[in-house]
Every structure is written in structure tokens, then in C-alpha cells.
């Protein structure tokens, strides 16, 4: 493979800079504690891709820009397992996708006054603009197997027929949104009438054609069959789809068909269609939003169906067909390993990745090669490549090695506790940095959000940072979390502030019993989202904590129900009815009802653009604590959303971390 001279020199320069950076980090003789500002030096990996022949791996390297308010995203390429090099010059490139013949690469870039789709030969040279839309946005794309066409998922207003024609800018119209559907906003703002439909772009003819026309529905997860003769996709076409009905069906449209065909499936949600052959697909089914998933096979010609895995204890992510089996990653007791699912119904097994979190699984179409991103609490995200699923992996990226080596990063101590139901809880614990024998130390109970999802062996700098400031840290995957089976996940339903609260207190007590050097007079609590709700709730139930930091929290389930992004149908399922049908449960599980019992000094962190737990939740809690003479402060991050702690502007993300520990320090005698 030949690179242009400019790219070679750029890659050499970046390697040189990396070595210089490594030397700079290595000047300290002893590893130091992590600071919040270390975030500015961390590199993250996005948009991993692998070529069909397995010889190329591409990804986006994301780093904090010099202004500390944005991120630079550069496209990198590795050939035959060699050290990756920066492949394009621009700092806002994303979503690489290899051509079926492994000779070129597609990617998005905003280099020419707006986002466009570009193509570049893997032998190097300049990228060419392939497709730019003036209306709508491309959400996903797939190559036709012969490389002549692209299948696009485009979000666009239904009356648009030419995606490349500029919309009229009519300044005489008022700036309003007319809302009629229950699903009318998401994190990021209000939804408009745009629909996600399917289009085909003929590269040779430079022609765009709508596949699903002016469909009033959203289509997604579309892909070509191995021969390219058929397209499979999923769509929620339930009569209450716009009201938030949990529903989806798989559809197939083949050459010569006048209309797509709905495939028979059990009642509920059927989606994530995966082609096994030209006739057969696999898909995931859930009877309802809280049901365990199953995986089925269906012949789209004959309609015959086969159960592959029924009521799985793990929820598959990155599900794909590879080398005669289905592969996926899933939460599993603090890890996110790789699993293999046999098509003959004999079950699935864990293959690799215990002690790590694996993500972005990518498989080569023409051989056994696969690539993924892996991380754990002492290893920042890195790209790994293996010849097959059980072969020894090669680590391709080392962007964070120097930083990791300069820091005192500690693996989690994991011990168990038992709750009143007999569930075995995994308790994750970090001792403080530079701990000395004979001294006592404060402890922070850090509560994860959710209640679904899982914390564990992930790159989560927050806990290492708290440790560096002299605090021990403990957390638990309480009931409601994923990775511990579906019965465990169900136990928090209709019991917010019950099972989830008790499991956190069981974990705290287990940490105190395990480590007698913890100062029981210096206990602190923090959490975000559902963890913020639990932080509020805990301070209404006990005065055991010296100070609390509640982040993007819920204080009042009644006002939360009517102002956040989830529609009434979702809240009815979550809370056993509407506010008017089950008022007592909404109010009895609201921390606001018991705010007059709080004495714990509290810092409230909230963001103005949060549509999951709107800022009113933080404001109500601030009002309540002020009214009850509780020491309280509120920090509001302007322009940030619910994801401030992970994807916020870097300068704000760092400020949040410092604010948390500074509040605890102020209340640490």
C-alpha cells in the first residue's frame, strides 16, 4: 500500500510527537494521582471498521482540541496489523466504511462547508466528494455487495423529493413547533416532522432513489442480502407508534417486488435483522420492553421460523453473523465480553473479554478476522485485532500508554454482599491514592445511573480521580442493572427507592466491614440520572453521609413524567398507570415529598438542555432544600445535556469533576 508523501510525513510527525509526549510523561519517577485536567490528554476511539479481507482496520481518533471546548476527530488506518497512521488531514472526519473489494474507503467530513460523504483509495491520494445532501441527514449506510450502490438511511422531511436541492429559506414564517404526537422530543431538543427513510444511491449513475417513498414511518437497521437482491429493515408501524408504542417488525423488499413484505414474528418488538443467507435472516425479539430477548431465524421466502435462543439472560449488542455463527457482546457481571451463539439452538457461550469491556465488534466478511475496542478501569480504550475469535489479539493503538504509565491507576477490588432477597451483589472498590497504614480515610458511594446498564471493568476516569484526591470509592450494580440476569433486572420495577436503595446501602456496609480503616464519620454520596434520584432519596432516608452531590437527578416523579422525553405510554408501564391512576406511587417515591427530612449538605449539578431529567428537577430540589434550611448550592451548565459527564464540552466535563470533589473537600474535616 502506498501513501501520498504528505500523509507519510504527517504520520511520522505524529509518531514523533507521541514519543516526545511519552518522554514528558515518563519524567516523573513515581506514578501520580489522576487530575481532572488529565482528561484533556486522553484519546478515545470511535467508528471502528474492518475491510472484507481483514487486512485493513480504520477508526476515528478523538482528542480534545486546543480550545478545550471541542474535539478533533481524525481518520486512522492500519494495514496487516501494523501501527496505524493518520490517513486524512482534516480534523472532523467520521464513520469510515470499506468498499466490498477492500480497495477504497468512504467517510463523512465537513471539510467543504457542510457534511458530505467522501471516498478515498486505500493506496492514498486525495479524497473525492461523493455525495452531499442539501436537505436531510444520512444516519446509516451500507454497500451493495457489488460495490455499485449504497443503501442509505436518511432522516428528512416527508415532502422532500430531491435531497440535493437546497430548501427555501422563508424568513416570513414564525419560529414555532406544532406538536401533536406524544413522542415529540429527545435528548438534544424537539423533534420535527422528519422521518427516517431508505434511499439508494447509484454511484455510477450519480442517482438517488427513494426506496420507502413518503412513508409516514421510521425505517432503520437496513442491509442488503449477500447477493444484493433483497433489502431487510425494521420499522415501527403500530397505530400508536407516534405515541410511543413498544413495537417493531422486520420487512424485506426484493428486486421485482412492488412493496416490502412484513415477516411473521411473535407479538412485541422484532428487529436487528441479520442476513444469514439470501433466504434466511436472524432477528431479535422481545415480548415487551422489560422482557428477556430471544433470537430467531426466519426464511423470508417460505416463512419457516426456528428459535435459536429463547429468553436470554444477556442482552446482545453488536449482533452479527460471522463464520457460521452469531456473535455479540453483552454486559456480564461487570465485564462486557464476546459471546458466540450457535445457530442450531444449542445455546451461546462466552469466548473472551472477561475483565474488560468490549465494544464496536467488527468482523471481516471474507475470513475469520475481527476487530474491537476494549477497555477496563486501568486501560483506556484501544483497538485490538485477531485472526479469529479465539486467536491471540494484537493491540493496534497505544495512544494512551504514556499517560496510563504516568498515573497511579488501581484495578477494582471486587467482593460480594448479599441483599435481603439473597441476591449476590458484586461490590467494586478503590482504595485512596497513597494510602498509609494506620490512618483512616473517607469514602464516596458513587451510584450508577439507569436503573438499567452496568458499571464495572470500563475506562471510567471519574473513580480514579476521586481516589487520587484521597477518597476510597465504592459502587454496586444494584437491582435493575443489566448483566446479572433478567430476574435481577426486573426487581426494581415498581420499587424505585426500594430495592435499588437497599442494595447500595448493602454495598456500603460491605465496604465498611471489609475495610476497617474507612472513617464512618466521613462518608459521602454522589450519582447521576437514576443515581442522582437515589442520591436525593438516600439523603431523605438517612443522615449517615456528611455531604452529597446530586447530578442530573429526579426529585419529583410527577413533574418529571410531564416534562421529560419519555411519552405517557412509557411512564404508564414504568409506574403502573398514569399520574391520576397511581398518584400515590409517583408521589411516595419522589424525594421531594420527604425533603423536610434532609440535613445533608448538598451540591446540585444540572444542565440547561437536559431533556431526560429536565433542569426543573434540580431547581425543585434546590428550592426544597433552601426552604428547609439545608446547606445547598446549585451549579448549572449552560448548553449541556444529560450526557455532560461523558460527552459534554471538555472544559465543562473537567469543571464538573472538580466541583464534585471540591464540595466533598469543603465538608471533609
C-alpha positions in Angstrom: 0.0 0.0 0.0 1.4 3.4 -1.0 0.5 6.6 0.9 0.9 10.1 -0.5 4.1 11.8 0.7 2.1 14.3 2.7 0.3 11.7 4.7 3.5 9.8 5.3 5.1 12.9 6.7 2.1 13.7 8.8 2.1 10.2 10.3 5.8 10.4 11.0 5.3 13.7 12.7 2.5 12.4 14.9 4.6 9.3 15.9 7.4 11.7 16.8 5.1 13.8 18.9 3.8 10.7 20.6 7.3 9.7 21.6 8.0 13.1 22.8 4.8 13.1 24.8 5.8 9.7 26.2 9.1 11.0 27.4 7.4 14.0 29.0 5.0 11.8 31.0 7.8 9.5 32.0 9.9 12.2 33.7 8.1 11.6 36.9 9.7 8.8 38.9 6.6 7.8 40.8 3.1 7.4 39.3 0.9 10.3 40.4 -2.8 10.5 41.1 -5.1 11.4 38.3 -6.3 15.0 38.0 -9.5 16.2 36.3 -7.3 18.0 33.8 -5.8 14.8 32.6 -8.9 14.4 30.6 -7.5 16.9 28.1 -4.8 14.3 27.2 -7.0 11.3 26.9 -7.6 9.8 23.4 -10.9 8.0 22.6 -11.7 5.6 19.7 -14.9 5.9 17.6 -16.3 4.4 14.4 -14.2 1.2 14.1 -14.3 -0.6 10.7 -12.6 -3.6 9.2 -12.2 -4.5 5.5 -13.8 -7.5 3.9 -10.4 -9.3 3.6 -9.4 -8.4 7.1 -6.2 -6.6 6.0 -7.3 -3.1 6.9 -8.7 -1.5 10.1 -9.9 2.1 10.2 -11.1 4.1 13.1 -11.6 7.7 14.3 -9.2 9.0 16.9 -10.9 11.6 19.1 -8.9 14.1 21.2 -9.7 17.3 23.0 -9.0 20.4 20.8 -6.7 23.2 22.0 -9.7 25.4 22.8 -10.8 22.7 25.4 -14.4 23.2 24.1 -14.4 20.9 21.1 -12.9 17.6 19.9 -10.8 16.8 16.9 -11.7 13.6 15.0 -9.1 12.2 12.7 -9.2 9.2 10.5 -6.6 6.5 11.0 -5.7 3.3 9.1 -3.8 0.1 10.0 -2.7 -2.4 7.3 -2.0 -6.0 8.1 -1.8 -5.3 11.9 0.8 -2.6 11.6 0.9 0.6 13.6 -1.9 2.8 12.5 -1.2 6.1 10.7 -3.3 9.2 10.2 -4.9 8.7 6.8 -6.7 12.0 6.2 -5.7 15.6 7.1 -8.9 17.0 8.3 -9.9 17.2 12.0 -13.6 16.5 11.6 -13.8 13.1 9.7 -16.0 10.2 10.8 -17.8 6.9 10.0 -15.3 5.1 7.8 -16.7 2.2 5.7 -14.6 0.0 3.5 -15.8 -1.0 0.0 -16.7 -4.6 -0.6 -13.5 -5.1 -2.7 -11.3 -3.6 0.1 -9.9 -1.0 -2.3 -11.5 2.2 -1.1 -12.9 3.8 2.0 -16.0 6.0 2.5 -16.2 8.5 5.3 -18.1 11.7 6.3 -16.4 15.0 6.6 -17.4 18.7 7.0 -14.3 19.9 5.1 -16.3 21.7 2.4 -18.9 23.9 4.0 -21.1 21.2 5.4 -21.1 17.4 5.9 -20.6 15.3 2.9 -19.7 11.7 2.0 -16.2 11.2 0.7 -14.3 8.4 -0.9 -10.6 7.7 -0.9 -8.5 4.9 -2.4 -6.6 2.8 0.2 -3.5 3.4 -1.9 -3.6 7.0 -0.8 -4.2 10.2 -2.7 -6.8 12.9 -2.2 -10.4 12.2 -1.1 -13.2 12.9 -3.6 -16.6 14.3 -2.6 -19.1 11.5 -3.5 -22.4 12.8 -2.2 -23.6 15.9 -0.4 -27.2 16.4 0.7 -28.7 19.8 1.0 -31.7 18.5 2.9 -31.9 15.7 5.4 -29.1 13.8 7.0 -27.6 10.3 6.5 -27.9 8.2 9.6 -26.5 5.0 8.3 -25.3 3.4 5.0 -24.4 0.0 3.6 -22.6 -1.0 0.4 -24.3 -3.1 -2.2 -22.3 -6.3 -2.5 -21.1 -5.5 -6.0 -19.9 -2.0 -4.9 -22.1 -0.1 -7.4 -24.7 1.3 -5.0 -25.2 2.5 -1.4 -28.2 1.8 0.8 -28.8 5.0 2.8 -30.9 5.7 5.9 -31.9 9.3 5.6 -33.8 11.5 8.0 -35.7 14.1 6.0 -39.0 15.9 6.0 -41.7 13.9 4.1 -42.4 16.4 1.4 -38.7 16.5 0.2 -38.2 14.6 -3.1 -34.8 15.9 -4.1 -32.3 15.6 -1.3 -29.7 17.6 -3.2 -31.9 20.7 -3.7 -31.5 23.5 -1.2 -34.5 24.2 0.9 -36.2 27.6 0.6 -35.2 29.9 3.4 -38.5 31.6 4.1 -37.9 34.3 6.8 -41.6 35.3 6.8 -42.6 32.2 8.7 -42.8 32.3 12.5 -40.4 30.3 14.6 -42.7 27.7 16.1 -43.1 23.9 16.6 -46.5 22.4 16.3 -46.7 19.3 18.5 -49.4 16.6 18.2 -47.6 13.4 19.0 -46.6 12.1 22.4 -43.1 11.4 21.1 -42.1 15.0 20.4 -38.6 15.4 21.9 -35.4 13.6 22.6 -32.1 14.5 24.3 -31.0 17.4 22.1 -34.2 19.1 21.5 -37.7 19.0 19.9 -38.4 16.7 17.0 -39.7 18.0 13.7 -41.7 16.1 11.2 -38.7 14.4 9.6 -38.9 10.7 9.0 -36.0 8.2 8.7 -36.5 6.5 5.3 -34.4 4.4 2.9 -32.8 5.6 -0.3 -30.4 4.0 -2.8 -27.5 6.0 -4.3 -26.3 4.6 -7.6 -22.6 5.6 -7.6 -22.1 5.0 -11.3 -25.2 7.0 -12.4 -24.9 9.5 -9.6 -28.6 9.0 -8.9 -30.6 9.0 -5.7 -33.8 6.9 -5.5 -36.3 6.6 -2.6 -36.9 3.0 -1.5 -39.7 3.6 1.0 -41.1 6.8 -0.6 -43.1 9.1 1.5 -43.6 6.5 4.3 -45.0 8.1 7.5 -42.9 5.6 9.5 -39.3 5.4 10.5 -37.1 2.7 8.9 -33.8 1.6 10.3 -31.2 -1.3 10.5 -31.3 -1.8 6.8 -28.9 -4.0 4.9 -28.5 -5.9 1.6 -28.7 -9.7 1.3 -25.5 -11.4 0.3 -26.4 -11.3 -3.3 -27.8 -7.8 -3.2 -31.2 -8.8 -4.5 -33.1 -8.0 -1.3 -33.1 -5.4 1.4 -34.1 -6.1 5.0 -35.0 -3.4 7.5 -37.1 -2.8 10.6 -39.9 -0.3 11.2 -42.4 0.5 13.9 -45.7 0.8 12.1 -48.0 0.3 15.0 -51.0 2.6 15.1 -49.6 4.1 18.3 -46.0 4.4 17.1 -46.0 8.2 17.5 -47.5 7.8 20.9 -44.5 5.6 22.0 -45.8 2.1 21.5 -43.1 -0.5 22.0 -43.3 -2.3 18.7 -41.3 -3.2 15.6 -41.4 -5.5 12.6 -38.9 -6.8 10.1 -39.6 -6.1 6.4 -38.0 -7.5 3.2 -38.0 -5.8 -0.2 -36.5 -7.8 -3.1 -35.9 -6.9 -6.7 -39.1 -7.2 -8.6 -41.3 -6.7 -5.5 -43.8 -3.9 -5.7 -43.9 -3.4 -2.0 -42.0 -4.6 1.1 -43.2 -7.7 2.9 -43.7 -7.9 6.6 -42.1 -11.1 8.1 -44.2 -13.0 10.6 -43.0 -12.6 14.2 -44.4 -13.0 17.7 -46.2 -10.1 19.2 -44.0 -7.3 20.5 -40.7 -6.0 19.2 -38.8 -7.7 16.3 -35.7 -6.0 15.0 -32.0 -6.0 14.3 -32.3 -8.2 11.2 -29.1 -10.0 10.2 -28.7 -11.8 6.9 -27.5 -15.4 7.3 -28.1 -16.3 3.6 -30.1 -15.0 0.7 -33.1 -16.7 2.1 -32.6 -16.7 5.9 -32.4 -13.9 8.4 -31.8 -13.8 12.2 -33.6 -11.2 14.3 -34.1 -10.3 18.0 -37.5 -10.4 19.6 -38.8 -9.0 22.9 -42.4 -9.6 24.1 -42.3 -6.2 25.8 -39.9 -3.5 26.9 -38.9 -5.4 30.0 -38.9 -9.0 28.6 -35.8 -11.0 28.0 -34.6 -11.1 24.4 -34.8 -14.1 22.1 -33.1 -14.7 18.8 -35.0 -16.4 15.9 -34.2 -17.5 12.4 -36.8 -17.0 9.6 -36.8 -17.9 5.9 -38.3 -14.9 4.2 -39.4 -17.0 1.2 -41.2 -19.8 3.0 -41.9 -18.1 6.3 -40.5 -21.1 8.3 -39.1 -20.0 11.7 -36.6 -21.5 14.1 -35.9 -20.5 17.7 -32.1 -20.1 18.2 -32.0 -18.7 21.8 -35.1 -18.2 23.9 -35.3 -15.7 26.9 -31.6 -15.0 27.0 -30.1 -13.8 30.3 -27.8 -11.5 28.3 -28.9 -8.6 26.0 -26.9 -8.9 22.8 -25.1 -5.8 21.4 -23.2 -5.6 18.1 -25.1 -8.8 16.9 -23.7 -10.1 13.6 -23.2 -13.2 11.6 -19.7 -14.5 11.1 -18.1 -17.8 10.2 -21.3 -19.8 10.6 -22.4 -18.4 14.0 -23.9 -15.3 15.6 -21.6 -13.1 17.7 -22.3 -10.4 20.2 -21.1 -8.5 23.2 -23.1 -8.2 26.4 -23.0 -6.9 29.9 -21.9 -9.7 32.2 -21.2 -9.2 35.9 -19.1 -6.1 35.4 -17.4 -7.2 32.2 -18.6 -6.9 28.6 -17.2 -10.0 26.9 -17.6 -11.6 23.4 -20.2 -14.4 23.1 -20.8 -16.9 20.3 -24.4 -18.1 19.6 -24.8 -21.3 17.7 -27.5 -21.4 15.0 -28.6 -25.0 15.9 -30.2 -23.8 19.1 -27.6 -25.4 21.4 -27.0 -22.1 23.2 -24.3 -19.4 23.5 -21.0 -19.3 25.3 -18.6 -16.7 26.5 -15.4 -16.6 24.2 -13.2 -13.8 25.5 -13.0 -10.5 27.3 -13.7 -11.2 31.0 -12.2 -8.3 33.0 -12.7 -5.9 30.0 -15.5 -4.1 28.2 -15.5 -4.9 24.5 -17.4 -2.7 22.1 -17.6 -1.9 18.3 -17.2 -5.5 17.3 -16.3 -5.7 13.6 -15.9 -8.9 11.6 -14.3 -9.4 8.2 -16.7 -10.7 5.6 -14.3 -12.9 3.7 -12.3 -14.6 6.6 -12.2 -15.1 10.3 -10.6 -11.8 11.3 -12.3 -9.5 13.7 -11.5 -6.2 15.5 -12.9 -4.5 18.5 -12.3 -1.8 21.1 -11.5 -2.9 24.6 -11.0 -1.1 27.9 -11.1 -1.6 31.7 -10.6 0.6 34.7 -6.8 0.8 34.2 -6.7 0.6 30.4 -8.1 3.4 28.2 -10.0 2.4 25.0 -7.7 0.7 22.5 -8.2 -1.2 19.2 -7.4 -4.9 19.1 -7.3 -7.3 16.1 -7.3 -11.1 16.0 -7.2 -13.6 13.1 -10.2 -15.3 14.6 -12.3 -15.1 17.8 -10.1 -17.3 19.9 -6.7 -16.3 18.5 -4.3 -14.1 20.5 -5.1 -10.5 19.8 -2.8 -7.7 18.7 -3.2 -4.3 20.3 -3.1 -1.8 17.4 -3.3 1.5 19.3 -1.2 2.9 22.1 -2.3 6.5 22.2 -2.9 6.5 26.0 0.0 4.3 27.1 2.3 7.1 28.2 -0.5 8.8 30.2 -1.5 5.5 31.8 2.1 4.7 32.9 2.4 8.2 34.5 -0.7 7.7 36.6 -1.3 5.6 39.7 -4.3 3.6 38.3 -5.7 0.9 40.6 -7.7 -2.1 39.5 -11.0 -2.6 41.3 -11.1 -4.8 44.3 -14.3 -6.9 43.8 -16.0 -8.5 46.8 -19.6 -9.6 47.4 -22.5 -8.7 49.6 -25.9 -10.3 49.9 -29.2 -8.4 50.0 -32.4 -9.3 51.8 -33.6 -11.4 48.9 -30.5 -13.5 48.8 -29.0 -11.9 45.6 -25.2 -11.9 45.5 -24.1 -8.3 44.7 -20.8 -7.5 43.1 -19.2 -4.6 45.1 -16.4 -2.7 43.3 -14.0 -0.8 45.5 -11.0 1.5 45.1 -8.6 2.5 47.9 -7.3 6.0 48.1 -4.1 7.1 46.4 -1.0 6.9 48.6 -2.8 5.1 51.4 -0.8 4.8 54.6 -1.1 2.1 57.2 -2.7 3.2 60.5 -4.6 6.1 59.0 -8.3 6.5 58.3 -9.8 7.7 55.1 -13.1 9.0 53.8 -15.3 7.0 51.4 -17.5 8.0 48.5 -20.5 5.9 47.5 -20.8 6.6 43.7 -24.2 5.5 42.4 -24.5 4.5 38.7 -27.4 5.7 36.6 -30.0 3.6 34.9 -31.5 1.7 36.6 -30.5 -0.4 33.6 -27.0 -0.6 32.4 -23.9 -1.7 34.3 -20.7 -0.3 35.7 -17.6 -2.4 36.1 -14.4 -3.0 34.1 -14.7 0.1 32.0 -12.5 3.2 31.5 -14.2 5.4 33.9 -11.7 8.2 35.0 -14.1 9.7 37.5 -13.5 7.0 40.1 -9.7 7.1 39.6 -9.8 10.9 40.0 -11.8 10.7 43.3 -9.3 8.1 44.5 -6.4 10.4 43.6 -8.0 13.1 45.8 -7.7 10.9 48.9 -11.1 9.2 48.9 -11.9 5.5 48.8 -14.7 4.8 46.2 -17.4 2.1 46.2 -20.2 1.2 43.8 -22.5 -1.6 43.1 -24.7 -2.9 40.2 -27.9 -2.7 42.2 -31.1 -4.5 41.3 -32.4 -3.2 38.0 -28.9 -3.3 36.4 -28.1 -5.4 33.4 -25.5 -8.2 33.3 -27.0 -10.2 36.2 -29.9 -11.9 34.5 -33.4 -10.7 33.8 -35.0 -11.6 37.1 -32.4 -9.3 38.8 -33.1 -6.5 36.3 -36.9 -6.8 37.0 -36.6 -6.4 40.8 -36.6 -2.6 40.7 -39.8 -2.3 38.7 -42.5 -0.5 40.8 -39.9 -0.2 43.6 -37.8 2.9 42.9 -36.2 3.9 46.2 -36.7 0.4 47.5 -34.6 -2.4 46.1 -32.1 -0.1 44.4 -31.7 2.0 47.6 -31.2 -1.1 49.8 -28.6 -2.7 47.5 -26.5 0.5 47.6 -26.7 0.5 51.4 -25.7 -3.2 51.5 -22.7 -2.4 49.3 -21.7 0.5 51.6 -21.9 -1.7 54.7 -19.9 -4.5 52.9 -17.1 -1.9 52.2 -17.1 -0.8 55.8 -16.9 -4.4 57.0 -14.2 -5.2 54.6 -12.0 -2.2 55.3 -12.0 -1.0 58.9 -9.8 1.9 58.1 -12.7 3.7 56.5 -13.8 6.7 58.6 -17.5 6.2 59.2 -17.8 9.9 60.1 -16.6 10.9 56.6 -18.9 9.1 54.2 -20.1 10.9 51.0 -22.6 10.1 48.3 -23.0 11.1 44.6 -24.7 9.8 41.5 -26.2 10.9 38.2 -29.5 10.4 36.5 -31.1 7.5 38.4 -28.1 7.7 40.6 -29.0 11.3 41.2 -32.5 10.3 42.1 -31.0 7.7 44.6 -28.7 10.4 46.0 -31.6 12.6 46.7 -33.6 9.6 48.1 -30.8 8.5 50.3 -30.5 11.9 52.0 -34.2 11.7 52.8 -33.8 8.3 54.5 -30.5 8.7 56.4 -28.1 11.3 57.8 -25.2 8.9 57.5 -23.5 11.0 54.8 -21.5 14.1 55.5 -22.2 15.6 52.1 -23.9 14.8 48.8 -23.6 15.7 45.2 -26.7 15.0 43.1 -26.3 15.2 39.3 -29.0 15.4 36.6 -31.4 14.0 39.1 -35.1 13.4 39.6 -36.7 14.9 42.7 -40.3 14.8 41.7 -41.7 11.9 39.6 -45.0 13.8 39.0 -43.3 16.8 37.3 -40.7 14.5 35.7 -43.4 12.5 34.0 -44.8 15.5 32.2 -41.6 17.3 31.1 -39.1 14.7 30.1 -38.7 12.9 26.7 -40.5 9.7 27.6 -44.1 9.6 26.5 -47.1 8.6 28.6 -47.2 5.0 27.4 -43.7 4.5 28.7 -44.4 6.1 32.1 -47.6 4.0 32.4 -45.6 0.8 32.1 -42.8 2.1 34.3 -45.2 3.4 37.1 -48.2 1.1 36.8 -50.5 3.8 35.4 -50.8 7.5 34.8 -50.3 10.1 37.5 -54.1 10.1 38.0 -54.4 6.4 38.2 -51.4 5.8 40.5 -50.7 9.1 42.1 -49.6 7.7 45.4 -46.8 5.7 43.9 -45.5 8.7 41.9 -45.5 10.9 44.9 -44.5 8.4 47.6 -41.3 7.6 45.6 -40.5 11.3 45.0 -37.6 12.6 47.2 -39.4 16.0 47.2 -42.1 14.5 49.4 -39.5 13.9 52.2 -37.3 16.9 51.6 -38.1 18.2 55.1 -36.2 15.2 56.5 -32.9 16.1 54.7 -30.0 17.5 56.7 -27.1 16.6 54.4 -25.3 19.5 52.7 -26.0 19.0 49.0 -24.4 20.3 45.7 -26.8 20.1 42.8 -25.3 19.8 39.3 -27.7 20.2 36.4 -27.7 21.3 32.7 -30.0 23.7 30.9 -30.5 21.4 27.9 -31.3 18.2 29.7 -34.4 16.6 28.2 -34.1 13.3 30.1 -34.2 14.8 33.6 -35.0 18.5 32.8 -33.4 21.2 34.8 -36.7 21.8 36.7 -35.9 18.7 38.7 -32.7 20.2 40.0 -34.5 23.5 40.6 -37.3 21.9 42.6 -34.7 20.1 44.8 -32.8 23.4 45.3 -36.0 25.2 46.3 -36.9 22.4 48.7 -33.6 22.3 50.5 -33.4 26.1 50.7 -36.9 26.1 52.2 -35.8 23.6 54.8 -32.6 25.4 55.7 -30.3 22.7 54.3 -26.8 23.9 53.1 -27.2 23.7 49.3 -25.6 25.1 46.1 -26.6 24.6 42.5 -24.2 24.6 39.6 -25.9 25.0 36.2 -24.0 24.1 33.0 -25.4 26.2 30.1 -25.9 24.4 26.8 -25.2 21.0 28.1 -27.5 18.0 28.1 -28.0 14.8 30.0 -24.6 13.4 28.8 -22.4 16.1 30.3 -20.3 13.6 32.2 -19.4 11.6 29.1 -19.9 13.8 26.0 -20.0 17.3 27.3 -17.7 20.1 26.2 -14.3 19.1 27.7 -13.9 22.3 29.7 -17.3 21.7 31.3 -16.7 18.0 31.9 -13.5 18.8 33.7 -15.2 21.5 35.7 -17.9 19.1 36.8 -15.3 16.7 38.2 -13.5 19.4 40.1 -16.8 20.7 41.5 -17.8 17.3 42.9 -14.6 16.7 44.8 -14.3 20.3 45.9 -17.7 20.1 47.6 -16.6 16.9 49.4 -13.3 18.6 50.4 -15.3 21.5 51.9 -17.1 19.1 54.1 -14.1 16.9 55.0 -12.9 17.9 58.4 
